[in-house]
């Protein structure tokens, strides 16, 4: 049996969570600002060209993640993406 360990999960779209502080350092902050994304609570922004769904959270509490994750899943269900990976550590 072969077991491969990987840090990268292949998916159609990557879901990222950003606070206002992490937005300031994000590599796509200019694109997000142009789209009107401000990383306030429960806001979403699709960057279709990059295959990223960015979710705004007020703080890094379980309730914030739970609330915006529910909204993200609803948005993904109404899209044409078949798989998604969630990133909480960037």
C-alpha positions as CSV (number, residue, x, y, z in Angstrom):
1,X,0.0,0.0,0.0
2,X,1.3,3.5,-0.9
3,X,0.3,6.5,1.1
4,X,1.0,10.0,-0.1
5,X,0.9,12.9,2.2
6,X,0.2,16.3,0.7
7,X,-0.5,19.8,2.0
8,X,-2.4,20.8,-1.2
9,X,-5.9,19.4,-1.7
10,X,-7.1,19.5,-5.3
11,X,-10.4,21.2,-5.6
12,X,-12.3,23.5,-8.0
13,X,-12.3,26.4,-5.6
14,X,-10.4,27.4,-2.5
15,X,-12.3,29.1,0.4
16,X,-10.3,31.5,2.5
17,X,-11.2,33.4,5.7
18,X,-10.0,36.9,6.3
19,X,-10.3,39.5,9.0
20,X,-9.6,43.1,8.4
21,X,-6.1,42.7,9.7
22,X,-5.3,39.7,7.5
23,X,-6.8,41.4,4.5
24,X,-4.1,44.1,4.8
25,X,-1.4,41.5,4.3
26,X,-3.2,39.3,1.7
27,X,-1.5,38.8,-1.7
28,X,-4.8,39.6,-3.5
29,X,-5.8,42.7,-1.4
30,X,-5.8,45.0,-4.5
31,X,-8.2,42.7,-6.3
32,X,-10.4,42.3,-3.3
33,X,-10.5,46.1,-2.7
34,X,-11.5,46.6,-6.3
35,X,-14.4,44.1,-5.8
36,X,-15.5,46.1,-2.8
37,X,-14.6,43.4,-0.2
38,X,-13.9,44.8,3.3
39,X,-13.6,41.6,5.4
40,X,-16.5,42.6,7.6
41,X,-18.6,39.9,9.2
42,X,-20.3,37.3,7.0
43,X,-19.2,38.9,3.7
44,X,-18.3,36.8,0.6
45,X,-16.3,37.6,-2.5
46,X,-15.8,35.3,-5.4
47,X,-12.6,35.7,-7.4
48,X,-13.5,33.4,-10.2
49,X,-10.3,34.0,-12.2
50,X,-8.3,32.8,-9.3
51,X,-10.8,30.1,-8.2
52,X,-11.0,31.6,-4.7
53,X,-14.0,32.4,-2.5
54,X,-13.0,34.9,0.2
55,X,-15.0,35.1,3.4
56,X,-14.9,38.0,5.8
57,X,-15.0,37.4,9.5
58,X,-15.0,39.8,12.4
59,X,-12.7,37.8,14.6
60,X,-11.2,34.3,14.7
61,X,-13.8,32.7,17.0
62,X,-15.7,29.5,16.4
63,X,-19.0,31.4,16.0
64,X,-17.5,33.7,13.3
65,X,-16.1,30.7,11.3
66,X,-19.4,28.8,11.7
67,X,-21.6,31.6,10.6
68,X,-19.6,32.6,7.5
69,X,-19.0,28.9,6.6
70,X,-22.7,28.3,6.4
71,X,-23.0,31.3,4.0
72,X,-20.1,30.1,2.0
73,X,-21.6,26.6,1.6
74,X,-24.9,28.1,0.5
75,X,-23.1,30.2,-2.1
76,X,-21.1,27.2,-3.3
77,X,-24.3,25.1,-3.6
78,X,-25.7,27.6,-6.0
79,X,-22.6,27.8,-8.1
80,X,-21.1,25.3,-10.7
81,X,-18.2,24.2,-8.5
82,X,-18.1,20.5,-7.6
83,X,-15.4,20.5,-5.0
84,X,-14.0,23.0,-2.5
85,X,-11.2,23.2,0.0
86,X,-11.2,25.4,3.1
87,X,-8.1,27.2,4.3
88,X,-8.0,28.7,7.7
89,X,-4.3,29.1,8.3
90,X,-3.1,31.7,5.7
